[in-house]
């Protein structure tokens, strides 16, 4: 972790300091977490490359546009990075609606519905994990406009890398259905959904441990299978 006085000025607030002090005492778990990320993501990239190539072919045959979807997201210390996903929506989908997806979203392609349901669209994030922009377990990376709406306490989630999965991801796996009937999707997400998800994310920081992360990963696999 960075020293407190090296954090971005917007994160040097009392609400973040509480969580910073907790994580500072768990340095060994943080080191194990990063070692595990490098080894596990590297092995999975090698093993799953054939699967990713097949998915890329189906995506290309199904609809026009690039195979990969890249988007600016926010990770550790409020740093912006490019997240990688398999494209599951029509080309230029962001210009045709909100930045969150709703249930039965017309922008989602036929192949996109399948790979989103199994979370296969997130396989390319293994490269983000290997590079250190993300981790296996952590707060899902948000786009900049949603991070701009964070309260001071929510900024504590930026002490750790953004994650592929989390307790909040499991509890809100049906998030698209929750937003389906919203008149203003962005407003409902920022004012209602995001604060509830953050309760799980902040609690996860308070109880952070390497083996706790492993448990969350196993719970994610079970949730996807269900």
CORDAZI-V76159 format. One record per backbone hydrogen bond with DSSP energy under -1.0 kcal/mol. CO is the residue of the C=O (numbers start at 1). NH is the residue of the N-H. If there is no record, write none. Layout:
# CORDAZI-V76159
CO|NH ; CO|NH
This chain:
# CORDAZI-V76159
3|6 ; 4|7 ; 8|11 ; 11|13 ; 13|17 ; 14|18 ; 16|20 ; 17|21 ; 19|23 ; 20|24 ; 23|26 ; 26|30 ; 27|31 ; 28|32 ; 29|33 ; 30|34 ; 31|35 ; 32|36 ; 33|37 ; 34|38 ; 35|39 ; 36|40 ; 37|41 ; 38|42 ; 39|43 ; 40|44 ; 41|45 ; 42|46 ; 43|47 ; 44|48 ; 48|52 ; 49|53 ; 50|54 ; 51|55 ; 52|56 ; 53|57 ; 54|58 ; 55|59 ; 56|60 ; 57|61 ; 58|62 ; 59|63 ; 67|87 ; 69|85 ; 71|83 ; 73|81 ; 75|78 ; 76|79 ; 79|75 ; 81|73 ; 83|71 ; 85|69 ; 88|109 ; 90|93 ; 92|95 ; 93|96 ; 102|105 ; 105|108 ; 107|90 ; 109|113 ; 110|114 ; 111|115 ; 112|116 ; 113|117 ; 114|118 ; 115|120 ; 115|121 ; 119|122 ; 120|123 ; 121|86 ; 122|125 ; 123|126 ; 124|127 ; 125|129 ; 126|130 ; 127|131 ; 128|133 ; 128|134 ; 135|164 ; 136|165 ; 139|163 ; 142|74 ; 143|147 ; 144|148 ; 146|149 ; 147|150 ; 151|155 ; 153|156 ; 154|157 ; 155|158 ; 156|159 ; 158|77 ; 162|135 ; 165|138 ; 166|170 ; 167|171 ; 168|172 ; 170|173 ; 172|175 ; 174|178 ; 175|179 ; 176|103 ; 179|182 ; 184|188 ; 185|189 ; 186|190 ; 187|191 ; 188|192 ; 188|193 ; 189|194 ; 192|196 ; 193|197 ; 194|198 ; 195|199 ; 197|201 ; 198|202 ; 199|203 ; 200|204 ; 201|205 ; 202|206 ; 203|207 ; 205|208 ; 209|213 ; 210|214 ; 211|215 ; 212|216 ; 213|217 ; 214|218 ; 215|219 ; 216|220 ; 217|221 ; 218|222 ; 219|223 ; 220|224 ; 221|225 ; 222|226
